[in-house]
Amino acid sequence: MLSRSCCSGSRINKEITEPSELCRNSTFNSQNRTNLRIEVRFSENFKIIFSESSSTFITTSHTTTYLISKTLELCKKEYELATDKKNTSALRSMPSEKMIDAIIGLQTNDGKIHLDYLLSLPDYPLTFLPQSIVLVPYYSVPLRAPHSGITLEDFEIIAKLGRGGSSKVYLVRLKSTGVFYALKQMNKSRASDEERERMLRERNIMRDLENPLLLKLHYAFQTSRFCYLVCEFAPGGDLRNFVRQSSTLSEEKAKYYIAELLLALQALHSDCIIYRDLKLDNVLVTIDGHIKLADFGFARRIEDKQKFVGTICGTLSTSSPEIVRAQKYDFRVDYYSLGALIYEFLTGKPLYEEKDAEEIMLKIVYGTPDFPKDMSKELKNLISRLLCKNPDQRLGSKKGLEEIFQHKWFKGIDFQAIKKGKIKPPIQNPRLITQKLTKFDELASIEDDRDYRSYLLKYSDYERLDRFSYGVLDSRKIGSLELVVSNWKSNRRASSLNEVPRRTGFDENYTQDLDEIDSDHEELAETLSRCSLFSSAPKFSRDKLNATTVSRFDDWQLRLS
């Protein structure tokens, strides 16, 4: 997890910044430096203490990498000294040489999630630590079945992040590297063939995504009842949480995040992928304030851009009139959802606030949004054009996202500079959700059967999702530090974990005219089917509508006339 090269013999890693070098750095302000008292407890009788009075001190100007490196260096020296003097009593209190080699990081002794997460990050300033703290080593645990691939047993379940539909999301930590991930659990035990196909589609789409604004998939595996996606963890939470924290977000600041979101959509659309569930909850915030588009459960690749799909899916509050009318649609539904998202992002409330689903659908098809008086006319124009009921007249219908990029509200925004990461986010230190997470019960299990070997023996190949696993492991020894934590600068991904070849023959039929009805949105589909006034048929019978619906429809027609 952390660089270990400083512990080989008496060599000191030259990349680790020493205190004297920090003081010479012109950007370092010594007045902001705070001395820390850090006790690293290996056992009751063996501790390494960093304090102002000790020979080696740690300050808030140092980083996590420097802290673990100095800890391991001192531990190694103490072990070698005790070995040379044949001090058996001292050696009994110390970790063995093998255990020292297995140390890949530090963590709090009482399991504070927020501090443990920040301690796991490379080169992260120690400003988050309290002035006095007790830490313990974090030991690498070899992968349970490196020849078979990643299993659930290779992860420590830290906390529950959320749930939606038939899936749940957990914060986990890979025991072999100490890296934190978001683990998405999908129940396949009662899934239909179509739903299993959708699970594979989500996995395949995420596997092929290579963009810093799109959530990255690291591994995929399955057990007897569940499929799992192991994705990067975005500790800033979602944009909905971000809006709550930034109630006074100005239009100028909001432009940056909308620009990043547009670039994320561009990456999908350029790869012929329609997203279909754009909302604040699916846009995550990284630790440095950038956004990442996540949750590709309803994303779908359409190889022929002239093709249309007809799935009733997504979220009602951001669904386009085409979806509400159960008509066929294309990439332009994402433009409508973008307009609804921008409205909620800037106003802090949904586009249409109604308790009744039919009222919301009436407004989606026939209504117009109420804009705040202090909203600029350029932003009102952008949102109005994105929310155009007719997809042929919607902003982006002629030139795609490039047409949206050129809208006057984005005047002065350098999309290329943002794309290359040359412009920093307006809010660079978002509040992290790790501060409020509750530790998961160590005695509990996120599923009934976590025994991977019994699963392999008990279930047939038919019941397993073919080609679902991702991130195949090398057959070499996993336990050594050289393999597990060889490179901090590459997201600390273990050098022994190699990706499987992409597009290995799985037949992805994404160009069919009509997709399956997604089970997570059966209620939406049933509601739409009841509201026959939204049918794509040219006429409907008023006699088949209940009195309440007819009254609502007549009221809307009167108000719009």
C-alpha positions as CSV (number, residue, x, y, z in Angstrom):
1,M,0.0,0.0,0.0
2,L,2.8,2.4,0.9
3,S,6.3,2.5,-0.6
4,R,8.5,0.0,1.3
5,S,11.8,0.6,-0.5
6,C,13.2,2.7,2.5
7,C,13.2,-0.5,4.6
8,S,15.6,-2.5,2.5
9,G,18.7,-2.6,4.6
10,S,19.8,0.8,5.6
11,R,18.8,2.6,2.5
12,I,16.5,5.6,2.8
13,N,14.0,6.4,0.0
14,K,15.1,9.6,-1.6
15,E,11.6,10.4,-2.8
16,I,10.4,10.8,0.9
17,T,10.6,14.4,1.8
18,E,12.7,15.1,4.9
19,P,11.8,17.9,7.3
20,S,14.8,20.0,6.2
21,E,13.7,19.8,2.6
22,L,10.2,20.9,3.6
23,C,11.5,24.0,5.3
24,R,13.5,24.9,2.2
25,N,10.4,24.6,0.1
26,S,9.3,28.1,-0.8
27,T,5.6,27.1,-0.7
28,F,5.9,25.8,2.9
29,N,4.7,28.1,5.7
30,S,6.4,27.1,8.9
31,Q,3.8,28.9,10.9
32,N,1.1,26.4,9.7
33,R,3.2,23.4,10.8
34,T,2.0,21.6,13.9
35,N,4.0,18.9,15.6
36,L,2.2,15.7,16.1
37,R,2.6,13.0,18.8
38,I,2.0,9.7,17.0
39,E,2.4,6.4,18.8
40,V,2.6,3.4,16.5
41,R,1.8,0.4,18.7
42,F,3.1,-3.0,17.4
43,S,2.4,-4.7,20.7
44,E,2.0,-3.9,24.4
45,N,5.8,-3.8,24.9
46,F,7.0,-2.5,21.5
47,K,6.0,1.0,20.3
48,I,7.5,3.7,18.1
49,I,6.7,7.2,19.2
50,F,7.1,10.3,17.1
51,S,7.0,13.5,19.2
52,E,8.7,16.9,19.4
53,S,11.1,15.5,22.0
54,S,12.1,12.4,20.1
55,S,14.9,12.1,17.6
56,T,12.4,11.7,14.7
57,F,9.4,14.0,14.7
58,I,6.3,14.2,12.5
59,T,4.4,17.4,11.6
60,T,1.2,18.2,9.7
61,S,3.4,19.2,6.8
62,H,4.5,15.6,6.3
63,T,2.5,13.0,4.3
64,T,1.1,9.5,4.8
65,T,3.9,8.1,2.7
66,Y,6.6,9.7,4.8
67,L,4.9,8.5,8.0
68,I,4.7,4.9,7.1
69,S,8.2,4.9,5.5
70,K,9.8,6.4,8.7
71,T,7.8,3.9,10.9
72,L,9.1,0.9,8.9
73,E,12.6,2.3,8.8
74,L,12.7,2.6,12.6
75,C,11.0,-0.7,13.1
76,K,13.6,-2.4,10.9
77,K,16.5,-0.8,12.7
78,E,15.2,-1.8,16.1
79,Y,14.7,-5.4,14.9
80,E,18.2,-5.5,13.4
81,L,19.7,-4.1,16.6
82,A,17.9,-6.6,18.8
83,T,19.0,-9.4,16.4
84,D,22.7,-8.3,16.5
85,K,22.7,-8.2,20.3
86,K,20.7,-11.4,20.5
87,N,18.2,-9.8,22.8
88,T,15.6,-12.5,22.9
89,S,13.2,-10.7,25.3
90,A,13.1,-7.7,23.0
91,L,12.6,-9.9,19.9
92,R,9.7,-11.6,21.5
93,S,7.9,-8.2,21.9
94,M,8.6,-7.2,18.3
95,P,6.9,-8.4,15.1
96,S,8.8,-11.0,13.2
97,E,10.7,-10.1,10.1
98,K,8.0,-11.7,8.0
99,M,5.3,-9.6,9.8
100,I,7.3,-6.4,9.2
101,D,7.5,-7.2,5.5
102,A,3.7,-7.6,5.5
103,I,3.0,-4.1,6.9
104,I,1.6,-2.0,4.1
105,G,0.1,0.9,6.1
106,L,-1.2,2.3,9.4
107,Q,-4.7,2.6,10.8
108,T,-6.3,3.8,14.0
109,N,-6.5,1.4,16.9
110,D,-10.2,2.0,17.4
111,G,-11.3,1.7,13.7
112,K,-12.2,5.3,12.9
113,I,-13.3,5.0,9.2
114,H,-12.6,8.5,8.2
115,L,-9.0,8.6,9.5
116,D,-8.3,5.0,8.3
117,Y,-9.4,6.0,4.8
118,L,-7.2,9.1,4.7
119,L,-4.3,7.1,6.1
120,S,-4.6,4.7,3.2
121,L,-4.1,7.5,0.6
122,P,-0.7,8.0,-0.9
123,D,1.2,11.3,-0.3
124,Y,-1.7,12.8,1.6
125,P,-0.9,15.6,4.1
126,L,-1.3,14.7,7.7
127,T,-3.3,17.8,8.5
128,F,-6.3,15.5,9.2
129,L,-4.7,13.8,12.2
130,P,-5.4,15.0,15.8
131,Q,-2.4,16.4,17.6
132,S,-2.0,13.1,19.6
133,I,-3.1,9.7,18.3
134,V,-2.4,6.0,18.6
135,L,-2.0,4.0,15.4
136,V,-1.4,0.3,14.7
137,P,0.1,-1.4,11.6
138,Y,-2.1,-2.6,8.7
139,Y,-0.9,-6.0,7.6
140,S,-1.3,-7.3,4.0
141,V,-3.4,-10.5,3.9
142,P,-2.6,-12.7,0.8
143,L,-5.5,-13.3,-1.6
144,R,-7.5,-16.3,-0.7
145,A,-7.5,-17.9,-4.1
146,P,-5.1,-16.0,-6.4
147,H,-5.4,-18.6,-9.1
148,S,-9.2,-18.3,-9.2
149,G,-9.5,-14.6,-8.9
150,I,-10.9,-12.1,-6.4
151,T,-13.5,-13.4,-3.9
152,L,-15.6,-11.8,-1.3
153,E,-13.4,-13.1,1.4
154,D,-10.5,-10.9,0.1
155,F,-12.4,-7.8,1.2
156,E,-13.0,-6.3,4.6
157,I,-16.6,-4.9,4.8
158,I,-16.2,-1.4,6.3
159,A,-19.7,0.3,6.0
160,K,-22.9,0.4,4.1
161,L,-23.0,3.3,1.6
162,G,-26.6,2.9,0.3
163,R,-29.0,0.8,-1.7
164,G,-31.3,1.1,-4.7
165,G,-33.6,-1.4,-6.4
166,S,-32.2,-4.9,-6.0
167,S,-28.6,-3.7,-5.3
168,K,-26.7,-2.5,-2.3
169,V,-23.4,-0.6,-2.1
170,Y,-20.7,-1.1,0.6
171,L,-17.4,0.5,1.4
172,V,-14.8,-2.2,1.5
173,R,-11.1,-2.6,1.8
174,L,-9.0,-5.1,-0.2
175,K,-7.0,-6.9,2.4
176,S,-4.0,-7.6,0.2
177,T,-3.4,-3.9,-0.6
178,G,-5.4,-1.9,1.9
179,V,-7.1,0.1,-0.9
180,F,-10.7,1.3,-0.3
181,Y,-13.3,0.5,-2.9
182,A,-17.1,0.8,-3.4
183,L,-18.6,-2.7,-3.7
184,K,-21.9,-3.0,-5.6
185,Q,-23.9,-6.1,-4.7
186,M,-26.6,-7.3,-7.2
187,N,-29.0,-10.1,-6.3
188,K,-29.1,-12.6,-9.1
189,S,-30.9,-15.4,-7.2
190,R,-34.3,-14.3,-8.4
191,A,-33.2,-12.4,-11.6
192,S,-34.8,-13.2,-14.9
193,D,-32.7,-13.9,-18.0
194,E,-33.2,-10.3,-19.1
195,E,-32.0,-9.0,-15.7
196,R,-28.9,-11.2,-15.8
197,E,-28.3,-9.8,-19.3
198,R,-28.5,-6.3,-17.9
199,M,-26.0,-7.2,-15.2
200,L,-23.5,-8.4,-17.8
201,R,-24.2,-5.3,-19.9
202,E,-23.4,-3.0,-16.9
203,R,-20.2,-4.9,-16.2
204,N,-19.1,-4.8,-19.9
205,I,-19.9,-1.1,-20.3
206,M,-17.9,-0.3,-17.2
207,R,-15.0,-2.5,-18.2
208,D,-14.6,-0.6,-21.5
209,L,-14.8,2.9,-19.9
210,E,-11.5,4.7,-19.7
211,N,-12.2,8.3,-18.7
212,P,-11.3,10.2,-15.5
213,L,-14.9,11.5,-15.3
214,L,-16.5,8.1,-15.4
215,L,-16.4,5.7,-12.4
216,K,-13.8,3.0,-12.9
217,L,-14.4,-0.7,-12.5
218,H,-11.5,-2.6,-10.9
219,Y,-12.9,-6.1,-10.4
220,A,-16.0,-8.2,-11.0
221,F,-16.9,-11.5,-9.4
222,Q,-19.9,-13.6,-8.4
223,T,-21.0,-15.9,-5.6
224,S,-24.0,-18.3,-5.4
225,R,-26.6,-15.6,-5.0
226,F,-25.0,-12.3,-5.9
227,C,-22.9,-10.5,-8.6
228,Y,-20.4,-7.9,-7.4
229,L,-18.8,-4.9,-9.1
230,V,-15.7,-3.5,-7.3
231,C,-15.4,0.2,-8.3
232,E,-13.3,3.1,-7.2
233,F,-14.6,4.9,-4.1
234,A,-15.6,8.6,-4.4
235,P,-15.6,9.9,-0.8
236,G,-17.3,13.2,-1.6
237,G,-20.7,11.5,-1.9
238,D,-23.2,12.4,-4.6
239,L,-24.2,15.8,-6.0
240,R,-27.4,15.8,-4.0
241,N,-25.4,15.7,-0.8
242,F,-23.1,18.3,-2.4
243,V,-26.0,20.7,-3.0
244,R,-27.2,20.4,0.6
245,Q,-23.7,21.4,1.8
246,S,-23.4,24.2,-0.7
247,S,-26.7,26.0,-0.5
248,T,-25.3,29.2,-1.9
249,L,-23.6,27.6,-5.0
250,S,-23.3,30.4,-7.6
251,E,-23.9,29.9,-11.3
252,E,-20.2,30.6,-12.0
253,K,-19.1,27.7,-9.7
254,A,-21.9,25.5,-11.0
255,K,-20.7,25.9,-14.6
256,Y,-17.5,24.0,-13.8
257,Y,-19.4,20.9,-12.5
258,I,-21.9,21.0,-15.4
259,A,-19.0,21.3,-17.8
260,E,-17.4,18.2,-16.3
261,L,-20.8,16.4,-16.5
262,L,-21.1,17.3,-20.2
263,L,-17.6,15.9,-20.9
264,A,-18.6,12.7,-19.1
265,L,-21.7,12.4,-21.3
266,Q,-19.6,13.1,-24.4
267,A,-17.3,10.2,-23.5
268,L,-20.4,7.9,-23.3
269,H,-22.2,9.2,-26.4
270,S,-19.0,9.1,-28.5
271,D,-18.8,5.4,-27.6
272,C,-22.5,5.0,-28.7
273,I,-23.7,4.6,-25.0
274,I,-26.9,6.1,-23.9
275,Y,-27.0,6.7,-20.2
276,R,-30.8,6.9,-19.4
277,D,-30.7,7.7,-15.7
278,L,-29.0,11.1,-15.3
279,K,-29.7,12.5,-11.8
280,L,-27.9,14.1,-8.9
281,D,-27.7,10.8,-7.0
282,N,-25.6,9.2,-9.9
283,V,-23.0,12.0,-10.0
284,L,-20.3,11.4,-7.4
285,V,-17.6,13.8,-6.1
286,T,-14.0,12.8,-5.6
287,I,-11.8,13.8,-2.7
288,D,-10.3,16.6,-4.7
289,G,-13.7,18.0,-5.9
290,H,-14.0,16.5,-9.4
291,I,-17.2,14.7,-10.5
292,K,-17.5,11.1,-11.7
293,L,-20.6,9.7,-13.4
294,A,-21.6,6.4,-11.8
295,D,-24.2,3.6,-11.8
296,F,-24.4,2.3,-15.4
297,G,-27.3,-0.1,-14.6
298,F,-29.5,1.4,-17.3
299,A,-26.8,2.5,-19.7
300,R,-26.9,0.8,-23.1
301,R,-24.7,0.7,-26.2
302,I,-26.5,1.5,-29.5
303,E,-24.1,0.8,-32.3
304,D,-26.3,2.4,-34.9
305,K,-27.1,6.0,-33.8
306,Q,-30.1,6.0,-36.0
307,K,-31.7,3.2,-33.9
308,F,-34.3,3.9,-31.2
309,V,-35.0,2.0,-28.0
310,G,-38.2,1.8,-26.0
311,T,-37.3,0.7,-22.5
312,I,-39.3,2.3,-19.6
313,C,-36.4,2.9,-17.2
314,G,-34.7,5.7,-15.3
315,T,-36.1,8.0,-12.6
316,L,-39.5,9.7,-13.1
317,S,-38.4,13.1,-11.9
318,T,-35.8,13.4,-14.6
319,S,-37.5,11.2,-17.3
320,S,-38.2,12.8,-20.7
321,P,-41.7,13.2,-22.3
322,E,-40.8,10.4,-24.7
323,I,-40.3,7.9,-21.9
324,V,-43.4,9.1,-20.1
325,R,-45.4,8.6,-23.3
326,A,-43.9,5.2,-23.7
327,Q,-42.5,6.2,-27.1
328,K,-39.2,5.1,-28.7
329,Y,-36.3,7.4,-28.0
330,D,-32.6,8.0,-28.5
331,F,-29.6,9.9,-27.0
332,R,-31.7,13.0,-26.7
333,V,-33.4,11.7,-23.5
334,D,-30.0,12.4,-21.8
335,Y,-30.2,16.0,-22.9
336,Y,-33.6,16.4,-21.2
337,S,-32.4,14.7,-18.0
338,L,-29.4,17.1,-18.1
339,G,-31.8,20.0,-18.1
340,A,-33.7,18.6,-15.1
341,L,-30.4,18.0,-13.3
342,I,-29.1,21.5,-13.9
343,Y,-32.4,22.9,-12.6
344,E,-32.2,20.9,-9.4
345,F,-28.5,21.5,-9.0
346,L,-29.0,25.3,-9.0
347,T,-32.3,25.6,-7.2
348,G,-32.0,22.8,-4.7
349,K,-35.4,21.4,-5.6
350,P,-36.8,18.9,-8.2
351,L,-38.0,20.2,-11.6
352,Y,-41.6,19.3,-10.6
353,E,-42.6,18.8,-7.0
354,E,-45.7,16.6,-6.7
355,K,-46.5,13.8,-4.4
356,D,-48.7,12.0,-7.0
357,A,-46.9,10.3,-9.9
358,E,-49.6,11.1,-12.4
359,E,-49.3,14.8,-11.6
360,I,-45.6,14.6,-12.2
361,M,-46.1,12.9,-15.5
362,L,-48.7,15.5,-16.5
363,K,-46.2,18.2,-15.9
364,I,-43.5,16.4,-17.7
365,V,-45.6,16.2,-20.8
366,Y,-47.5,19.5,-20.7
367,G,-46.0,21.7,-18.0
368,T,-43.2,24.3,-17.8
369,P,-40.8,24.8,-14.9
370,D,-41.0,27.8,-12.5
371,F,-37.7,29.6,-12.6
372,P,-36.4,31.6,-9.6
373,K,-36.3,35.4,-10.2
374,D,-32.6,35.6,-9.5
375,M,-31.6,33.0,-12.2
376,S,-29.8,34.5,-15.2
377,K,-31.7,34.6,-18.5
378,E,-28.9,32.7,-20.1
379,L,-29.4,29.8,-17.7
380,K,-33.2,29.9,-18.1
381,N,-32.7,29.7,-21.8
382,L,-30.3,26.7,-21.5
383,I,-32.6,24.8,-19.2
384,S,-35.8,25.6,-21.3
385,R,-34.2,24.4,-24.5
386,L,-32.9,21.2,-22.9
387,L,-36.4,20.6,-21.5
388,C,-38.1,21.0,-24.9
389,K,-41.0,18.5,-25.2
390,N,-40.2,17.8,-28.8
391,P,-36.9,15.9,-29.1
392,D,-36.4,17.2,-32.7
393,Q,-36.3,20.8,-31.4
394,R,-34.4,20.1,-28.2
395,L,-31.0,21.6,-27.7
396,G,-28.5,19.1,-29.0
397,S,-30.8,17.5,-31.5
398,K,-28.8,18.9,-34.5
399,K,-25.1,18.8,-33.5
400,G,-25.3,16.7,-30.3
401,L,-23.4,17.8,-27.2
402,E,-21.3,20.2,-29.2
403,E,-24.4,22.3,-29.6
404,I,-24.8,22.4,-25.8
405,F,-21.1,23.3,-25.4
406,Q,-21.6,26.4,-27.5
407,H,-24.5,27.7,-25.6
408,K,-24.0,31.3,-24.3
409,W,-24.3,30.3,-20.7
410,F,-21.0,28.5,-21.0
411,K,-19.2,31.6,-22.4
412,G,-15.7,31.8,-21.0
413,I,-15.6,28.1,-20.1
414,D,-12.5,26.3,-21.5
415,F,-13.8,22.7,-22.0
416,Q,-10.5,21.4,-23.3
417,A,-8.6,22.8,-20.2
418,I,-11.2,21.2,-17.9
419,K,-10.9,17.9,-19.9
420,K,-7.1,17.9,-19.5
421,G,-7.4,18.7,-15.7
422,K,-5.7,22.0,-16.0
423,I,-8.4,23.9,-14.1
424,K,-9.0,23.1,-10.5
425,P,-12.6,22.7,-9.2
426,P,-14.2,25.7,-7.4
427,I,-14.6,23.6,-4.2
428,Q,-11.4,21.5,-3.8
429,N,-12.0,20.1,-0.3
430,P,-15.5,18.7,-0.2
431,R,-16.9,17.3,3.0
432,L,-16.3,13.6,3.0
433,I,-19.0,11.0,3.7
434,T,-16.5,8.9,5.6
435,Q,-16.9,11.3,8.5
436,K,-20.5,10.0,9.1
437,L,-20.3,6.4,8.2
438,T,-21.1,3.7,10.8
439,K,-18.8,0.7,11.1
440,F,-20.3,-2.5,9.7
441,D,-20.8,-5.3,12.2
442,E,-17.8,-7.6,12.0
443,L,-19.9,-10.6,13.0
444,A,-22.5,-9.9,10.3
445,S,-22.4,-11.0,6.7
446,I,-23.6,-9.2,3.6
447,E,-24.9,-12.5,2.3
448,D,-25.7,-15.9,3.6
449,D,-23.0,-18.0,1.9
450,R,-19.5,-16.5,1.6
451,D,-17.8,-19.9,1.0
452,Y,-16.4,-19.6,-2.5
453,R,-15.3,-23.2,-2.8
454,S,-18.7,-24.6,-1.8
455,Y,-20.2,-22.3,-4.4
456,L,-18.0,-23.7,-7.1
457,L,-19.0,-27.3,-6.2
458,K,-22.7,-26.7,-5.6
459,Y,-23.7,-24.5,-8.6
460,S,-23.6,-25.4,-12.2
461,D,-22.2,-23.3,-15.0
462,Y,-25.7,-22.5,-16.2
463,E,-26.5,-20.8,-12.9
464,R,-23.3,-18.7,-13.0
465,L,-23.1,-15.7,-15.3
466,D,-20.6,-16.6,-18.0
467,R,-17.8,-14.1,-18.5
468,F,-18.8,-11.9,-15.5
469,S,-15.5,-12.1,-13.6
470,Y,-13.1,-9.3,-14.3
471,G,-9.5,-8.6,-13.0
472,V,-7.9,-12.0,-13.4
473,L,-5.0,-12.6,-11.0
474,D,-1.5,-13.7,-12.0
475,S,-0.4,-17.1,-10.8
476,R,2.7,-15.7,-9.2
477,K,3.1,-15.3,-5.4
478,I,0.8,-12.6,-4.1
479,G,2.1,-12.1,-0.6
480,S,5.4,-10.3,-1.4
481,L,5.5,-6.5,-1.1
482,E,7.1,-6.2,-4.5
483,L,3.9,-7.6,-6.1
484,V,1.3,-6.2,-3.8
485,V,2.4,-2.6,-3.3
486,S,5.0,-1.9,-6.0
487,N,3.7,1.4,-7.3
488,W,2.0,4.2,-5.4
489,K,1.7,6.4,-8.4
490,S,-0.6,4.1,-10.3
491,N,-3.5,4.2,-7.8
492,R,-1.6,1.5,-5.8
493,R,-3.1,-1.2,-7.9
494,A,-1.3,-4.5,-7.2
495,S,1.1,-5.3,-10.0
496,S,-0.1,-8.9,-9.9
497,L,-3.6,-8.0,-11.0
498,N,-4.0,-8.1,-14.7
499,E,-7.1,-7.3,-16.7
500,V,-8.8,-9.8,-18.9
501,P,-8.9,-9.0,-22.6
502,R,-11.7,-6.8,-23.6
503,R,-14.6,-7.9,-25.8
504,T,-13.9,-11.6,-25.5
505,G,-16.6,-12.8,-27.8
506,F,-19.7,-11.9,-25.7
507,D,-22.5,-11.2,-28.0
508,E,-23.8,-7.7,-27.0
509,N,-27.0,-7.2,-28.9
510,Y,-27.6,-3.5,-28.2
511,T,-29.4,-2.6,-31.4
512,Q,-32.7,-4.3,-30.9
513,D,-35.6,-2.0,-31.3
514,L,-37.3,-2.7,-28.0
515,D,-35.4,-3.4,-24.7
516,E,-36.8,-5.4,-21.8
517,I,-38.8,-3.7,-19.0
518,D,-36.4,-3.2,-16.1
519,S,-37.7,-4.9,-12.9
520,D,-36.5,-2.0,-10.8
521,H,-39.0,0.3,-12.5
522,E,-42.0,-2.0,-12.8
523,E,-44.0,0.4,-10.7
524,L,-43.2,3.2,-13.2
525,A,-44.1,1.0,-16.1
526,E,-47.4,0.0,-14.5
527,T,-48.2,3.7,-13.7
528,L,-47.5,4.6,-17.3
529,S,-49.7,1.8,-18.6
530,R,-52.6,3.0,-16.4
531,C,-52.3,6.6,-17.6
532,S,-53.5,5.9,-21.2
533,L,-53.6,9.6,-22.0
534,F,-49.8,9.4,-22.4
535,S,-50.0,6.4,-24.8
536,S,-48.2,6.7,-28.1
537,A,-51.4,5.8,-29.8
538,P,-52.9,8.7,-31.8
539,K,-56.2,8.6,-29.8
540,F,-57.5,7.4,-26.4
541,S,-60.9,6.7,-25.0
542,R,-61.9,9.2,-22.2
543,D,-64.4,6.6,-21.0
544,K,-61.6,4.3,-19.9
545,L,-60.0,7.0,-17.7
546,N,-61.1,7.5,-14.1
547,A,-62.8,10.8,-13.1
548,T,-59.8,12.1,-11.3
549,T,-57.4,11.6,-14.2
550,V,-59.9,13.2,-16.7
551,S,-60.3,16.2,-14.4
552,R,-56.5,16.6,-14.2
553,F,-56.2,16.3,-17.9
554,D,-59.0,18.8,-18.6
555,D,-57.5,21.2,-16.1
556,W,-54.1,21.0,-17.8
557,Q,-55.6,21.5,-21.2
558,L,-57.5,24.6,-20.0
559,R,-54.4,26.1,-18.4
560,L,-52.4,25.5,-21.5
561,S,-55.0,26.9,-23.9
